[in-house]
Amino acid sequence: MRIAVTGATGHLGGLVIDKLLERDVAASDIVAIVRNEEKAQPLAERGVVVAVATFDDEAALTAALEGVDRLVFISASEVGKRIGQHSNIVNAAKAAGVSFIAYTSLLNLDSSELFLAPEHAATEKMLAESGIAHANLRNGWYWENYAAALETGKAMGKFFSAAGEAKVSGAARQDFAEAAAVVVTTEGHAGKNYELAGAPALTYPEIAAQVGEVLGKEVEYVNLTVAEYEKSLLDAGVPAEFAAGLAGADPVIEKGALYSESTDLQDLIGRPSTSVVDTFK
């Protein structure tokens, strides 16, 4: 069984390959689909097959997927361009005869108002219409998304956001990577929507406290207005469009967009999800 992974040199993609190797998938049966061959050299040195194809090149994607049985389809990183790029991947998978796709989607997609949701919903629709057996891995928030809190916590003793006391069912990237590896290497997942949520869910003040535990000092959560938080992101060098999206998402997060009581993640990986403290340590 040959398994391909898109975005294989990204944070999540690299972890998925690690988890596949841990599950005794032969390196020669893993195809890492990458944009930059040089960046993928460490994978090649481990015996992983490297295929170069951008999300914008359907022909190259089709060639990369030739002989592939199963695909871990990690969503593209360019928000706003994903529908066209994801269409290329789905079309390529269909043309290459891929039999199963595990797609990294978004937690609570059926009701989500997050700015990331429409492109994920469009992709799930494409997959449903493709005729290819698939599972939607609706990933929750990565604890790593709060890594900047380590810097502000260390420098100022504060953690800034605009989400009030929202509850977040986060987990570490490695947890989601392991779930993807399980789904793509075992049977019985076709047609499933997995709501992948970490536990326990934490409020933002609780996340600040865990960041403080890592740093060995008290870290206070400071709830800003959306405009104040957007400005803080801009001041930190976040691109304007993405800063606006992140800040604008916080009121939606406060309403529960990143909270779920689903145990799908723990059930798939067979262990508790990783805490903020363990993630950052």
N, C-alpha and C positions, 0 to 999 in steps of 0.2 A: 504494500500500500504506500503510495507516494503522497506526501502532504506538502502543500505550499502555504507560505505565510506572506501576506502583503505587508509593506512597511517594516520589513524584517530588521532594519538597522535602527528603528525607532525604539523608544523606551519600552513600550508594550510588546512590540514584535520580537525584540531580542529576548525578552523574558519568556515569550511563548516558545521560542526555539529551545531555550534552556529547559523548559518544562517537558517538551517533547523528547529531548535527549534523556532526561531523567526517567521518562516512561519507556525507555529502551527502544525508541524509534531510531533506526540506524541513520546516521548523519547523511548517508548517501541517498536516503529516502525522503529527505527534507529539501524543499526548494525555497530558497530565500529570494523573494522578489524585491528588488531594490532599485533606487534611482542612481545611486553612486556606487560603482563597482569597487572603487578604492576603499570606501568606508566599510564595505562588506568583506574586506580581506581577512579579518579575524574569523569570520564565519567559514570562509573557504578553507582556512588553515585547520579548522575543526572537521573538515570533510563534508560540510554542507554544500549542496549545489546552489550556486549563485546565478540568478537570471536577472538581467537588467531590463527594466521596463518602467516607464512613468505611467501614472494614472491617466494621462492624456493620450496615450498611444495604445489604442485597442489592438492593433496588429501585433505589437510587441508583447502585450499582455497575453494574447492568444498563444503566441509562440512559447512564452514562459510557462504556460499552463498545459502544454502538450504532455500527455502521459501522467498528469496529476489526477489522483482519485478524489482527494479531499482538500478543501481550501479553508484556511483561517483568514477571513476577509476582515482585516483591521481597517476601520474607516479612515479615509484620507484626512490629512491634517489641514487642508486649506478650506476653512469654513467659508461658505458662499460659492464654492466651486464643486462641491461634493456631488451634486446630482448628476452632472455630466460625467465626472470622473468615475463615479460608482456605476453608472450605466455602462461605461466601457468595460469595467471589471466583470459585471454580470454577463454582458454579451460575450466577452472573451471566455468566461468559464463555460458558457453554454456551447460555444463553438468548439472548445477543446474537449468537451465531454466530461467535465468535472461532475462527480456523482453526488457530492454533499458539500455544503457551505456552512460554516459557523461565522456569523456576522456580528461584529461588536457594535451594538446599538446603544440606546439610552434608557436608563431606569425610568419606570412609570411612563413609557412613551405614549400609551393610549390616552393619557390625560395631561401630559407635560406641556407647559407653556414656556419652557426654556427656549432661548434663541437657537439652540442646537437641534431642537426637536424636528422641525419641518424636513430637513434633509435626511434625517434618520427614518422618518415616516415614509418619505418617498422611496428610500432604498428598500425598506421592508416590503413595500408594495411591489417594487421591481422584482424582488426575489420571489414573492408569492406568484407573480405572473410568469416567472421564468420557466417554471416546471422543474427546477432543480430542487431536490430535497435539501432542506436547510433548517437551521435553528438560529433564533435571534438571541444573542447574549446581551441583554439590556444592562450594561454596566452602570453601576453607581459611581459616585465621585471617588477619585483617587485621593487618599490622604496626602500624597505627594503634591497635590494641587495647592496645599497650604504651606509648602516649603518656605515661601517668602516670610512666613510668620516667624521662622527661626531667626531670620536676619533682623526684623523689626523688634522681635522679642529680646534678642541679645543686645541690640543697640538702645532700645527705648523702653523695654519692659511692657510693650503693648502689641496687641493683635487687632488689626483694623479690618472691618468689613461693614456691610450695610444690610445684614440679614437678620437683625434682631436676635431672638433666641431660637432661630430655626434649628430643627433637628436634622442631622446629616447621617445617613447610614453608609459611611465610608469604609473603605478597605484599602489595602496596599495593592499596587499594580501587580505584584507577584501573585496575589490571590486571584485576580481576574485572568491573568495569564494561565494559571494552573487550571482554572475552570475551562478555558478555551481548549487547553491540551486534552483534558478529560473528554470533552464533548466530541472533539475531532478524532479521537482514537478509540472510542467505544460506540456501541450501538444503542438505538432506542431514543435518539434525540430529534429526529426529523419531525418538523411541525411544532416544535416547542418554542415558547417564548419564556426565557429564563429571566426573572427579575433578580438581578445579582446585587444584593444589598449586604453590607457589613453589619456586624452587631457587636456590642450595643451601639445604637444610634447616639450621637452626642450633640448637645447644643453648642453654639459658638463659644460661650463662656467655658464650657467643659473642654472644648478643643484647646482654648487658650491655656487652661490649667495643665493639660497634658504637654503642650509645648513648653510650659514652664518647668514641668517635671524633667523633660529632656535637658533643658538648659541649666537646671539647678537654681532657678530663681523664679520669683513671682511674675507672671505675665497677665496683664489685664486686657480683657476684651473691650474694645472701644467701638461702639455702634455709630457709624457715620450716616449722614444722608447719602443718597445715591450720587448726588453731584459732588459731594466731598470725597466720596470713595473713588469716583471716576478721576477726579483731579489727582488723588494720591497715586493712582495707577499710572496716569500720564507722567507724573513727576518721577516715577520709578522707571520710566522708559518703555512702558507697555504701549504698543501701537494704538492709535486713537480709536479705530473701529473696534478692536478687540477689547480695549478698556471700557468703551461704552457698553459693549455686550456683556462683559463680566459684571460691571456695576449694575446694569439694568436687570441682570438675572437675580440679584440678591432678594428683591421683594418677592419674586416667584419662589425662590428657595425658602423664604420665610413661610410661605404658604404650604410647604411640604413637598416640593418637587424632587428633593433628594432624600426623602424619607420613605422607608418601606419596612414592613415586618416580614417580608419574604425570607425564607431560609434556603432558597435555591442555591446560593453561593456556598454556604456551609455544607449542604447536602452533596453538592458536586465534588468539592475538594476533600470532604471527609474530615474536616477539622474546623476549629473556630477561625474566623477571619482575623487579620493582623491589626493590632491596635495602633493608634497614633504614635505612642511612645516607641513601640517596637519598630514601626516603619521608619521613624526619624533616627533612631539609634543605629 
